[in-house]
Amino acid sequence: MRGRARLAGGGSLVACLIAAALLMPAPGAGAEPYRTVAAPLRLVPTGPVPTSLRGLSDYFGVLEIDAAGDGLVVINRLSLEKYLLGLNEVPPDWPAEALRAQAIAARTYALWTLARPPAGSAAAYGFDICASTECQVFTGAGVLAAPDGSRWMDAVEATSGRALLYEGDPILARYHSVSGGHTLDNSQAFPEEPDFPYLRGVPSATEEASPLDRWRVTFPLDDLRAILQQGGWWDGSELTEVRSLPSDRRLPYPDILLRGPGRRLVRTAQEFREVVGAIAPRAHPNRYPSVAATPTGRLPETFPSNRMTVSTEGGFVEVRGRGWGHGVGMSQWGAHGLALRGDDAEQILAHYYRGAERGEVASRRPLDVGIDWGRRRVEATGAFRLVDASGRPLVDSAVGTWGLSWDGPGVVSVTAPAGLDRPLAVTVLRAPDRVRTGGIARIQVALTRPAQIRAA
């Protein structure tokens, strides 16, 4: 493995090198369990190194592994400010004031969530907030390790404790990627919810830098007919025209007319988006989502929003749309444009959350982030204590890669790294001959078994 060491003023070389099994394979799914214990099981870090979960990400703070009826539940417990550091909502190279506005909006959204009883998956699996776009995108410790990650840390720290309030309480600070020119009232995107004074539609004219401010998708009529047939909307008959119509229910998106010989069907653009969006990538994975000038080279989904205009010409259906996301609250790309124009974070937030006040909110309560659930197995690498459901240490110093498997509701099987019982031998493979006082040395060592070592 590789590590870094700093030469202290006293002349001793001190390094904490975490053995990530350079010579040891990770425990296989068929390996003999080390122990079977009652859930939940907690992984408590013993140092500053994040814990890596294979197939997920790296995480600071305590990781809790519970066993629900359908598999393992992975929860990351950490403070609100540490949680914000792991959010991956906007690129960290954006203007500083846009990052600060994002940090305040994200902190406010988390505070609003904490003030209410858990719902949905959070209620079912016992956490406060999820890690996906359904809540806020949380990817953990890797955010700060990325290029320009320190700029996001600066934004979080510079706005520490600051939130948006209405009548003294944190607001529902919804935000989205790009509105396409004008945001929506809350009830327009979420008809089952009321409107809020601070979530009213406003112009958002500074989004032109977004590749999704405007987008375009084209379907051959025969492809679209087959997709609609799979979705149960159309029979095997010919499809001759697809076009948009003004909504007869005053929705912020149009209706879609499907026409063929002797057949006519009208659905909303949102229904059209959901059905076609689910089937098209499976039926034609090389074509949908369509090629676009985005970081991935494609649209993020078949139709990034329901705000679209649809027409048919020459055997092709053209869908022209604007925006990505639900369209309520702050447009992230709009905030980007306002920051480039010279607005500061307070001005950006005042534009999108009209009537909300800025205030200070102290929150000492830890936040439980639902990383994933329904998993059969988790592999954790790092340096941590394994603590059982009663709070007793199961393993005082767990290093290397440990396997945690679902063994039924309330039960977790723990598999230790291979070779854990071998005698420890350390071989220095590569090290510098000299290091100046206060300098950093990179040392490569080989271990016969996973261990945490300190070289002096």
N, C-alpha and C positions, 0 to 999 in steps of 0.2 A: 504494500500500500504506500501511498505518498502522504506526507504531512509537512507542516510548516513549523519551524521553531524560531524563537527570537532569543538572541544572546543578551542576557540580562547584564546590568551594570557590574554585578559581582563576578562576572566571568563564567557563570554556569549556564549550560545550554539546556533549556527547559522546553519540552514539547509534550503536548497531549495528542497522541496519535491513535486514532480509532481504527481498529483492525476490521476492515470491511471485507474480510475473508478473501484475501489475495490468493491464498493457497487452498482455502476451504470452500467447497461448493455450498450453495444455499440449500437448506433442507428441502428435500423433494416432497411432493404431495403424498407419497407412499411411505415416508420415513416414520420410524417408530415414535409415538408421542412421548415427550419428556414427562408430561403430567396433564391430567384432565382436571379442570377446576370449574367452580361455579362462576358465572359471569355476573357483573362486568369485570374485566381485567384492565388495569391501568398501566400504561407505559410512562413512567416519570423520568424525564431527562436527568442525567447526572452531570451534565456539563453544557457548554454553549452550542454543541453540535446539534443540528436538527435531526429528527428521526425521519428516515426515508421509508415510505410505504410503496412497495413495488406495484407499478401500474397506476399509481395515484400521483403523489408528489412528496415533497419534503415539508416537515411541519415543526414549528416551535411549540413549546408548551406540552401539556399532558395529553396523551392520546388514550381514549377509553374505547375498549372493544367489548361490545355487548352482544348477546346472542338472542335475537328475536325469533319468532316462529318461522320466518322465511330466510334466515341467514344472519351473518354478522352485521352489526351496525358499528360504523367507525365515527367517533366523535372527537373533535379537537377542542380542548378546554383551554382558554387563554383570556387575558384581559381585553377590554374593548379596544384599547389603543394598539395592542399587539395584533388583534384581529384585523384592524384597518391596514396594517402594514402588509398583510397577506392578500389584500384585494387586488384583483387583476382586471380592473374595469376599463382603464384607458392606458394608452402607451405612456411610459414614464418620461419620454422625450418631449411631451407636449409642453406648451407654455406654463410657467410656474403658477400663474393665477388660475388657469384652467384646472391644474392639479389640485390647488387649494380649494377651489369650489367643489371639485369632486370629493375631496376628503371630508368637507363639511356636510355635503349631501349624504354621503355614505354613513357617516357617524350618526346623523339625524335619523336616517332610515333604520339603522340598527337599534337606536334608542327607542324609536316608535315600536319596533317589533318586540323588544324586551318588555315594554309596558303592557303588552297584551298576552292573553293565554295562547300557548302554541296551538297551531291549527295544521290540518293536513298531515304531511309526513312528519313534521316536527312533533305533533301530538302523538302520532302513532309510534314513533321510535325514540322519543325522549330527548330531543335537543331544542335549541332556541331558534336557530336560523340555518337554512340550507346553504350549500356552497355553489349553487348553480345559478343560471340566469333567472330562475324562478324567485330568487332572493337577491343576493349579490354574489358576483363571481369571485370565489376565494380559492386561491391555489397555493397558499402557504408561504414557506420560507424562500422559495425560488424567486419570488417577485423581487426581493432586495438583492439577490445574487445576480440578476439579469443586468445587462448593460443599462446604465442610467437608473438602476433601481434606487440608488441613493437620492435621486430627485423626488421620487414618490415618498421616501422616508422623510425628507425635508418638508414636504407638503403636509404630511400627517402631523409631524412634530410642531410645525409652525402654527397649526390650527388646533392644537390639543385642547379638548374640552369644548370647542365651539360648535354650536348646533343652531338649527332653525326652529323657532318656537311660534306657536299661535295660542294666544290666551294662556301663556306660561308653560305649555307642554310641547314636546318635540312633535313636529309635523310628520305626515306620511310623505317623505321626500322622494317621491318616485322620480326616476330619470330613465332615459332611453338613448339609443345611439344617435339617431338623426330623424328629425320630424318631416323633412321634405318641404320646409318653408313655414309651417305653422303648427304649433302644438295643439293638443286637444283638451277639452274639459275632461275631468276624471270619469264622469258618467258616460261619456261617449265611447271610451275604450273599455270601461268596466260597468256595464249597464246595471249590474246587480248591486252596485255601490252608489252612495250619494255623491253629490258634488261637494268639494271643499273650497272655501273661499280662496285658498292659496294654490289650488290646482285648476286654474282656468286657462283656456287656450290663449296663447300669445304669439305674435309674429316671431319667427326665428330665421332671420335673413342672412345669417353668417355661417351657413353650413356648406358652402360651395366646395370646400376642400374635401368633403367626404365623397368617397367613390359610390356611396349609396344615397346621395342626395337625389339623384335620378338613376333609374336602372331600366333595363329592357330585356324581355324574354320572348323568344319566338318558338312556336310549336307548328309542325306540319299538322294539318287538320286530322289526318288519319291517326297520327300518334295520340293527339288529344282525345279523339273518339275512343281509342282503345283504353286510354287511362280512365276516362269517365265510365267506360263499361266495367272496368275492374272495380271502380268505386260504387257501382250499382246505380249510377245516375242515367245511364244510356243503354239502350239495347243494341243489337247488331246493326241497326239501320244507319243510313248515311247522316253525317253531321255536316251541315253546309255553312253555318254561320255561328260565330260566338262574338258577342259585343256587350259593352257595358251600358247600363241605363241608370238614370238618377234613382236613388233609393226612394221607395214609396213609404219608407218608415223614418225618413229624415235622419238616416244614419250618416256618419262621416265618411262612409265608403259606398260605392255604387252597388247596384244589383248586376248580375251577369245573366244575359239571355243566351240560351242554347237553342238552336233551331235546326230542324231537318224536315224532310218531306212529311207533312202531316203530324209533326211533333214539335212541341214548344215547351221549354222548361226554364224557369227563372229561379236562381239562387243568389244569395248575397255574396259579395266579394270575399268575405271572411270564410264562408263555407267553401267557396271555390278554391281559396288559398289552402285551406286545410286538406281537402280531398286530393287535389292535384299535387300539392306539396308533399304529401305522404307517399304517393304512388309513383310519381315521375322519376325520382332518384333510383327506385328499385327496378322500374321497367327500362330505364335508359340511363344507367349510371355514368356513362361517358358524356352525356349531354346536359344532365341536370343534377345539381344546380348549374346554371349557365356560366360560361367564361365571362370574367369581369376584371376590372382593374383594381382588385382588392389584394391584400397581402398573400392570400392563398391562391389567387388567380381565378377564383370562382365566387359567385354570389354565396352568402352564408346559408341561404336556403332557397328553395325554388322560387318563392315570391317573398321577398323580405318584409313586405307589409301588405295590408289590404287596401291601401290607397293607390288605386290603379285605374287605368283606362285600357279597355280591350277592344280590338277591332279585327276584322278578317278581310284578307285580300290575297288573291292569287293562290289559294290553297294553303295559306299560312295564317295562324292566329298570332297577333302581336299584342303583348302585354307591356305597357309602359307604366312604371310605378315610381313612387317617391318615398324615401325614408326607410328606416329599419327600426322595428320595435313598436311598443304600444303607443308611443306618441304623447305620453302624459308627463308633465313636469319638465325638468331640465333636459334639453337636448345636449348630449355630450359634445357633439361636433359644433353645435351652436355656441357652447361655452368656449370651445377651442377658437372659434372665429372671433368671439367677443374679446378674448384675451389678446389675440393678435392685433385687434383694433386698439388695444390699450386699456380695456376695462379691467378692474381688479376683481378679486373673488366676491367681495361684497356686492359690487354692481351686477355681476353675472347672476348671482343668486337672487338679488332683488328683481331682476328682469323675469326670471322663470317662476319664482314663488312669491307672487305679489301679495302683500299683506302680511307675510311672515316676518318675524323679528329675529335678529341675531342675539344669541345669549350664550351663557356658559352653563354647561351641565356636567356635574361630576358623577361618574359611575364607577363604583368599586366592585360591582358584581361581575364575576367571570361570565364569559360567553361560551355556550356550548354550540359548536358549529357541526352540523351534520355533513360529514364528508361523503359518506356512501353508505348504502345499506343493501341487504339481500345478497351479500357476498358469502361464498363458501369458505374462502381462505384469504388471509392477509399475511404478507411477509414484511417484517419490520427490520430495518438495519440502522444501527446507531449505538448509542451508549445510554442505557436507561435502567431503572429498577422496574421489575415486574411486581405489581401489587395486586393481591386478589380482592374479591368482593368485600371481604371483612376488613380490609385495610392492612393486612399483614403482608410483609415482603415475601414474595414467592422466590425471586432471584434478586439479590442485592446489586449485582453488577452484571447486567446482560449486555454483551457486546456481540458484534457479528450480526448474522441474519437469523431471526427467530420466526418460526411459522406458527400462526394462530388459526385454527380451523374450527368451523362450526360443527358441534357435536350434538345438535338438538337445542331446543329452546332452553336458555339459561345455562348452557354448558359450552366451554371452550377447551379444545385440546391444544396444548403447547408443545411445539417441537423445537428442540435446541439445535444450534448449528452443528453440523457434522464435525466430529473430532474434538468436541468440547472436553472430553476426558483425557486427551493426549497431554503429555508434558509440554510445557511452554518453552519454546526456543525462539530467540529473536536473532535474525541475521540482517545486518545493515547492507543493503545492496548498493546504495549510492548516497553519498553525503559530500558536501564541500569540505575542502581542506581547512579553510579559514572563513570566519564570519566576523565582521566588525561588531563592536559593541552596539546593541540596539538594533542590529540588522536581522533580517529574516533568512533562515536557511531552509532549503527543501531537502527532506530526507526520505529515502525510499527504503522500507524494511519488508522482510518476509517473516511471517509468524507460522508456527506449526499448528496453532489453533487461534480462534478469535480471542482477543484480549485488548485491554486498554493499557497502554504503557506510557511511562514517563522517563525520558532520557535525560541524564545529567552529566 
